[in-house]
């Protein structure tokens, strides 16, 4: 296919060249009605390019085929049978995939317990029964790894009738599962594999990156182009191959969830990024990987800061690692990742990808250069010098893995939508949770609706909140009360 084309970008250029005008939404009329104070910040171009997808960029029957043409080019670029664009993020895409594979089935879906909250949201929406795969735990570092092939095979032994399996890889920390072997295990049973590869949009475009899910044999793969690519926030693509997932059913499930007013801005950015990667991706990512290696080396020279790499890999750890994700263990400094996060934001105006009680994550991309990388390293050196005067971080009570994985006693949907009540946190142990409680980022729920709460998890969350853990989705922001099944 001709990858010098970008059908959606070209159609938007033609829209402006023809001076099209719509007596239809959006009401700002390409920015004519936008407040000048807003334009002074956002500029006029985002409004100018915010037009209807159907009945604007294309006609109401989509006879121009701009979107389908762009999706075909994306599938060809990454070696998938088909690709679908979403302007509602990978949260929608992964939920559509879950519903297409397991919706209406009582047998459930194999899902790692350390999945993103968007997946738990899919369980709540669909009523799918989760068949949890226990993560592999590094108890010394209090870190989970993607499930091993052996754990996936064990889950199939316990739940042979499950409709399929879903794996998250890369994790928010950049660690990756052995997707090829996991796909083989699923296919030996005639069952599909969904991969939530939200952090892996760049993987198909360089051989030194971890294996791309489609190359590993996954049946559906979901990527967030805004995370490691050059798309706008909410730009997502899901790819399909093989005959274990019906693409028409997948499309129909997505249609039930997606907006009827998709953003042309997001569509066009997805299209343009695909062209950029086909034409220059290997060159750009080679430079990014070289820069990441240099950054890792320079940060490793900062006293008491450990750049995690080999520690994350091994038989009982992760299969591979995206080295553009620079994960730093700062515990030897006597301070927490939350303190480092806050100091870097306040004093150096830098934001990191995530922080926890002992780590921060700096995510590099192909858009970074020596200047931005140098700013990161200099800021970390300044933070390390300042950290000597920090107060000791509040003590967090970290549960053991067996206490952290709560007992699932109800369908997430039934617990969430049933009769609920708020109870004092100190009295919630033994009750069934009716809400998600999620440190964000990385967005992995500690509590899922339908799980029986225990004192260890409640203490972990409450002490974590005091230490700087963000908990944006709990019913009581102070976590003095917890929503439970009545």
Secondary structure in CASP SS format (residue, H / E / C, confidence):
PFRMAT SS
TARGET T0000
AUTHOR 0000-0000-0000
METHOD secondary structure of the structure
MODEL  1
X C 1.00
X C 1.00
X C 1.00
X C 1.00
X C 1.00
X C 1.00
X H 1.00
X H 1.00
X H 1.00
X H 1.00
X H 1.00
X H 1.00
X H 1.00
X H 1.00
X H 1.00
X H 1.00
X H 1.00
X C 1.00
X C 1.00
X C 1.00
X C 1.00
X C 1.00
X C 1.00
X C 1.00
X C 1.00
X C 1.00
X C 1.00
X C 1.00
X C 1.00
X C 1.00
X C 1.00
X C 1.00
X C 1.00
X C 1.00
X C 1.00
X H 1.00
X H 1.00
X H 1.00
X H 1.00
X H 1.00
X H 1.00
X H 1.00
X C 1.00
X C 1.00
X H 1.00
X H 1.00
X H 1.00
X H 1.00
X C 1.00
X C 1.00
X C 1.00
X C 1.00
X C 1.00
X E 1.00
X C 1.00
X C 1.00
X C 1.00
X E 1.00
X C 1.00
X C 1.00
X C 1.00
X C 1.00
X C 1.00
X C 1.00
X C 1.00
X H 1.00
X H 1.00
X H 1.00
X H 1.00
X H 1.00
X H 1.00
X H 1.00
X H 1.00
X H 1.00
X H 1.00
X H 1.00
X H 1.00
X H 1.00
X C 1.00
X C 1.00
X C 1.00
X E 1.00
X E 1.00
X E 1.00
X E 1.00
X E 1.00
X C 1.00
X C 1.00
X H 1.00
X H 1.00
X H 1.00
X H 1.00
X H 1.00
X H 1.00
X H 1.00
X H 1.00
X H 1.00
X H 1.00
X H 1.00
X H 1.00
X H 1.00
X H 1.00
X C 1.00
X C 1.00
X C 1.00
X C 1.00
X C 1.00
X C 1.00
X E 1.00
X E 1.00
X E 1.00
X E 1.00
X C 1.00
X C 1.00
X C 1.00
X E 1.00
X H 1.00
X H 1.00
X H 1.00
X H 1.00
X H 1.00
X H 1.00
X H 1.00
X H 1.00
X H 1.00
X H 1.00
X C 1.00
X C 1.00
X C 1.00
X E 1.00
X E 1.00
X E 1.00
X E 1.00
X C 1.00
X C 1.00
X E 1.00
X E 1.00
X E 1.00
X C 1.00
X C 1.00
X C 1.00
X C 1.00
X E 1.00
X E 1.00
X E 1.00
X C 1.00
X C 1.00
X C 1.00
X H 1.00
X H 1.00
X H 1.00
X H 1.00
X H 1.00
X H 1.00
X H 1.00
X H 1.00
X H 1.00
X H 1.00
X C 1.00
X C 1.00
X C 1.00
X C 1.00
X C 1.00
X E 1.00
X E 1.00
X E 1.00
X E 1.00
X E 1.00
X C 1.00
X C 1.00
X C 1.00
X C 1.00
X C 1.00
X C 1.00
X E 1.00
X E 1.00
X C 1.00
X C 1.00
X H 1.00
X H 1.00
X H 1.00
X H 1.00
X H 1.00
X H 1.00
X H 1.00
X H 1.00
X H 1.00
X H 1.00
X C 1.00
X C 1.00
X C 1.00
X E 1.00
X E 1.00
X E 1.00
X E 1.00
X E 1.00
X C 1.00
X C 1.00
X C 1.00
X C 1.00
X C 1.00
X C 1.00
X H 1.00
X H 1.00
X H 1.00
X C 1.00
X C 1.00
X C 1.00
X C 1.00
X C 1.00
X C 1.00
X C 1.00
X H 1.00
X H 1.00
X H 1.00
X H 1.00
X C 1.00
X C 1.00
X C 1.00
X E 1.00
X E 1.00
X E 1.00
X E 1.00
X E 1.00
X H 1.00
X H 1.00
X H 1.00
X H 1.00
X C 1.00
X C 1.00
X C 1.00
X C 1.00
X C 1.00
X C 1.00
X C 1.00
X E 1.00
X E 1.00
X E 1.00
X E 1.00
X E 1.00
X C 1.00
X C 1.00
X C 1.00
X C 1.00
X C 1.00
X C 1.00
X H 1.00
X H 1.00
X H 1.00
X H 1.00
X H 1.00
X H 1.00
X H 1.00
X H 1.00
X H 1.00
X H 1.00
X H 1.00
X C 1.00
X C 1.00
X C 1.00
X C 1.00
X C 1.00
X C 1.00
X H 1.00
X H 1.00
X H 1.00
X H 1.00
X H 1.00
X H 1.00
X H 1.00
X H 1.00
X H 1.00
X H 1.00
X H 1.00
X H 1.00
X H 1.00
X H 1.00
X H 1.00
X H 1.00
X H 1.00
X H 1.00
X H 1.00
X H 1.00
X H 1.00
X H 1.00
X H 1.00
X H 1.00
X H 1.00
X H 1.00
X H 1.00
X H 1.00
X H 1.00
X H 1.00
X H 1.00
X H 1.00
X H 1.00
X H 1.00
X H 1.00
X H 1.00
X H 1.00
X C 1.00
X C 1.00
X C 1.00
X C 1.00
X C 1.00
X E 1.00
X E 1.00
X C 1.00
X C 1.00
X H 1.00
X H 1.00
X H 1.00
X E 1.00
X C 1.00
X C 1.00
X C 1.00
X C 1.00
X E 1.00
X C 1.00
X E 1.00
X E 1.00
X C 1.00
X C 1.00
X C 1.00
X E 1.00
X E 1.00
X E 1.00
X E 1.00
X E 1.00
X C 1.00
X H 1.00
X H 1.00
X H 1.00
X C 1.00
X C 1.00
X C 1.00
X H 1.00
X H 1.00
X H 1.00
X H 1.00
X H 1.00
X H 1.00
X H 1.00
X H 1.00
X H 1.00
X H 1.00
X H 1.00
X H 1.00
X C 1.00
X C 1.00
X C 1.00
X C 1.00
X C 1.00
X E 1.00
X E 1.00
X C 1.00
X C 1.00
X C 1.00
X E 1.00
X E 1.00
X E 1.00
X E 1.00
X E 1.00
X C 1.00
X C 1.00
X C 1.00
X C 1.00
X C 1.00
X C 1.00
X H 1.00
X H 1.00
X H 1.00
X H 1.00
X H 1.00
X H 1.00
X H 1.00
X H 1.00
X H 1.00
X H 1.00
X H 1.00
X H 1.00
X H 1.00
X H 1.00
X H 1.00
X H 1.00
X H 1.00
X H 1.00
X C 1.00
X C 1.00
X C 1.00
X C 1.00
X C 1.00
X C 1.00
X C 1.00
X C 1.00
X C 1.00
X C 1.00
X C 1.00
X C 1.00
X C 1.00
X H 1.00
X H 1.00
X H 1.00
X H 1.00
X C 1.00
X C 1.00
X E 1.00
X E 1.00
X C 1.00
X C 1.00
X C 1.00
X H 1.00
X H 1.00
X H 1.00
X H 1.00
X H 1.00
X H 1.00
X C 1.00
X C 1.00
X E 1.00
X E 1.00
X E 1.00
X E 1.00
X E 1.00
X H 1.00
X H 1.00
X H 1.00
X C 1.00
X C 1.00
X C 1.00
X C 1.00
X E 1.00
X E 1.00
X C 1.00
X C 1.00
X C 1.00
X E 1.00
X E 1.00
X E 1.00
X C 1.00
X C 1.00
X C 1.00
X C 1.00
X E 1.00
X E 1.00
X E 1.00
X E 1.00
X C 1.00
X C 1.00
X C 1.00
X E 1.00
X E 1.00
X C 1.00
X C 1.00
X H 1.00
X H 1.00
X H 1.00
X H 1.00
X H 1.00
X H 1.00
X H 1.00
X H 1.00
X H 1.00
X H 1.00
X H 1.00
X H 1.00
X H 1.00
X C 1.00
X C 1.00
X C 1.00
X E 1.00
X C 1.00
X C 1.00
X C 1.00
X C 1.00
X C 1.00
X C 1.00
X C 1.00
X C 1.00
X C 1.00
X E 1.00
X E 1.00
X E 1.00
X E 1.00
X E 1.00
X C 1.00
END
